[in-house]
């Protein structure tokens, strides 16, 4: 074979870039949940579905991220809340609603469990 000559014919029409976009389930763990309430309006409305990445070894959350956190409520049961992260360190957790009618949530960080970081939203009208 001469230098620069290719073996066989390469058909670019059958090639796809999907192989570079495939995400292994071992690397990313996604889930979805329907929003209830107006605490995060206008970004997330009642009935919208949020898609979130569940915690894995590499999941990093920073202030400003929208997160789902499991917290104890005053009645002693647990509640899953969708809020914007303001602070989370070894001592304290602070979550804020986008709707000013809802006060910030402040809790000792040992009482909170990170359930996920929001990565997308499906508008409720698209689901009807």
C-alpha positions as CSV (number, residue, x, y, z in Angstrom):
1,X,0.0,0.0,0.0
2,X,1.4,3.4,-1.0
3,X,2.0,6.0,1.6
4,X,-1.1,8.1,2.4
5,X,-3.4,5.5,0.8
6,X,-6.3,4.3,3.0
7,X,-7.5,0.7,3.4
8,X,-11.1,0.4,2.4
9,X,-13.6,3.1,2.0
10,X,-14.7,5.2,5.0
11,X,-18.3,6.2,5.0
12,X,-18.8,9.3,7.0
13,X,-22.6,9.2,6.7
14,X,-22.7,6.2,9.0
15,X,-20.5,7.7,11.7
16,X,-21.9,9.4,14.7
17,X,-20.6,11.4,17.6
18,X,-22.9,9.6,20.0
19,X,-20.0,7.5,21.3
20,X,-18.5,10.6,22.8
21,X,-21.8,11.6,24.5
22,X,-22.6,8.2,26.0
23,X,-22.6,8.4,29.8
24,X,-22.1,5.2,31.8
25,X,-24.6,4.6,34.6
26,X,-21.6,3.9,36.8
27,X,-20.5,7.5,36.3
28,X,-23.8,9.4,36.5
29,X,-26.9,8.5,38.5
30,X,-29.9,10.6,37.3
31,X,-33.4,10.7,38.7
32,X,-36.5,13.0,38.4
33,X,-39.1,14.3,40.8
34,X,-42.2,16.5,40.4
35,X,-42.1,19.9,42.1
36,X,-44.8,20.6,44.7
37,X,-45.4,24.1,45.9
38,X,-44.1,27.5,45.0
39,X,-41.0,27.9,47.1
40,X,-38.7,27.9,44.0
41,X,-40.9,29.9,41.7
42,X,-40.4,31.4,39.2
43,X,-37.6,29.0,38.2
44,X,-39.5,25.8,39.2
45,X,-43.3,25.9,39.3
46,X,-45.7,23.5,40.9
47,X,-46.0,20.5,38.6
48,X,-42.7,20.9,36.8
49,X,-40.3,17.9,36.9
50,X,-36.7,18.4,37.9
51,X,-34.0,16.1,36.8
52,X,-31.2,15.7,39.3
53,X,-27.9,14.0,39.6
54,X,-27.7,11.8,42.7
55,X,-24.6,11.9,44.9
56,X,-21.7,9.9,43.6
57,X,-18.0,10.1,44.5
58,X,-17.5,13.1,42.2
59,X,-20.7,15.1,42.8
60,X,-19.8,18.6,44.0
61,X,-22.3,21.2,45.2
62,X,-21.5,24.8,45.6
63,X,-23.4,27.8,46.9
64,X,-25.8,28.8,44.1
65,X,-26.6,25.2,43.1
66,X,-30.2,24.0,43.3
67,X,-30.3,20.9,45.4
68,X,-32.6,18.3,46.8
69,X,-32.0,17.8,50.5
70,X,-33.7,15.4,53.0
71,X,-34.4,17.2,56.3
72,X,-36.3,16.5,59.5
73,X,-39.5,18.5,59.9
74,X,-40.9,19.8,63.2
75,X,-43.3,16.8,63.5
76,X,-40.3,14.4,63.5
77,X,-40.7,13.0,60.0
78,X,-38.5,13.7,57.0
79,X,-39.2,16.0,54.1
80,X,-37.5,16.4,50.8
81,X,-36.9,20.0,49.9
82,X,-35.8,21.7,46.7
83,X,-33.9,24.9,47.4
84,X,-30.8,27.0,46.4
85,X,-27.7,26.2,48.4
86,X,-26.4,29.2,50.3
87,X,-24.0,27.4,52.7
88,X,-23.0,23.8,53.6
89,X,-20.1,23.0,55.8
90,X,-19.3,20.8,58.7
91,X,-21.4,22.8,61.1
92,X,-24.3,24.4,59.2
93,X,-26.5,24.2,56.2
94,X,-28.5,27.1,54.8
95,X,-30.9,26.7,51.9
96,X,-32.9,29.6,50.3
97,X,-36.1,29.6,48.4
98,X,-36.4,31.8,45.3
99,X,-39.8,32.9,46.4
100,X,-39.4,35.6,49.1
101,X,-42.6,34.3,50.9
102,X,-40.6,31.3,52.1
103,X,-37.9,31.9,54.8
104,X,-34.4,30.4,54.5
105,X,-33.9,27.0,56.0
106,X,-31.1,26.8,58.6
107,X,-30.1,23.4,60.0
108,X,-27.1,21.6,61.5
109,X,-25.4,19.9,58.6
110,X,-25.4,16.5,60.4
111,X,-29.2,16.5,60.2
112,X,-29.3,16.9,56.4
113,X,-28.8,14.4,53.6
114,X,-27.9,15.5,50.1
115,X,-30.2,13.7,47.6
116,X,-29.1,15.4,44.5
117,X,-28.1,18.5,42.4
118,X,-30.6,19.8,39.9
119,X,-29.3,19.6,36.3
120,X,-32.5,20.2,34.4
121,X,-36.3,20.9,34.3
122,X,-39.2,19.8,32.3
123,X,-42.0,22.5,32.2
124,X,-45.3,21.2,33.5
125,X,-47.1,22.4,30.3
126,X,-44.9,20.2,28.2
127,X,-46.0,17.2,30.3
128,X,-49.7,17.8,29.8
